[in-house]
Amino acid sequence: MDKLFLIQCQASHIPLLQEFSLPYEHTCVELCSFLKKGPEHFFIFTLCENPTTSKHIQGFFHFNKTMHICIPFFESYKDTYKTLLKSFFTSDYFDYINLLVGEKTSADFVSSILNEFSILPKHTNLYKVMTLTDEPALPPESLSADDEIKCCTKQNINELFNLQKYYLIKEVALPNQKITDSEVNLMLSNILKNQLVLAVSSGLNDDEFVSKVNTNAIGSKWIQLGGIYTDPFNRRNYYAWHLIYTICKRIQKNHKNPCLFVKNNNTPALALYKKIGFKEQEDFTILYF
């Protein structure tokens, strides 16, 4: 069996990682988006100590308190991966971990190694990765004349606040975790600065925003959607469908494809995304430490 190394990423390795990650990018768009910022915090599993082609690479991860992983071949080198990760977890690079994010089988493998150091997850969220490569299906009904889809900017932060807050409470927060207003504002400010945000403004509600969607991460071939939330009093109007259709068309116009993660137990969302044309792919997990 070939020898495997774990090395720190250098600037010259970034194009190799981008090429290596393309077949798996839909499962790790956020991880791949970090590559645009440079090699800091990246570590590579490679068949040689100085990889010069993507064929040398067997996986990689980004660690900065949160660990994002892409190690699709760990089954082939399981014992070696375990030895290398144990070494990393006892090195000066590793202090503590708050999140482990990745495709489920890989994340479970890494988590089992952390368990040997008595580092146990406090909570786990399970998701299904869903992708759209065809045209999205049109919503069954048009928006009313009083409704309008708007592209949001930082000037809309107050109007989006409640939608973002209740999205975080419902989809992101841990059990019994309180979401503060400052956390909502900080996250929303970053999203509006770096991502595309669309919202439905309803004239029946004094032009209040009643539904939203945004991109979460932008990769080479895939763009991850997130933040999908409709005010409970304004559901069953196909607002989310209209927003997802619109943002997917924009993404595809730029020669990329949309993907998203949906909680395994969120049956209504799974059903909606399938109607729009999304297809289920791998299982995905986030472990909270």
Secondary structure, 3 states (H helix, E strand, C coil): CCCCEEEECCHHHHHHHHHHHHHHHHHCHHHHHHHHHCCCCEEEEECCCCCCCHHHEEEEEEECCEEEEECCCCCCCHHHHHHHHHHHHCCCCCCCCCEEEEEHHHHHHHHHHHHCCCCCCCEEEEEEEEECCCCCCCCCCCCCCCEEEEECCHHHHHHHHHHHHHHHHHHHCCCCCCCCHHHHHHHHHHHHHHCCEEEEEEHHHCCEEEEEEEEEEECCCEEEEEEEEECHHHCCCCHHHHHHHHHHHHHHHCCCEEEEEEECCCHHHHHHHHHHCCEEEEEEEEEEC
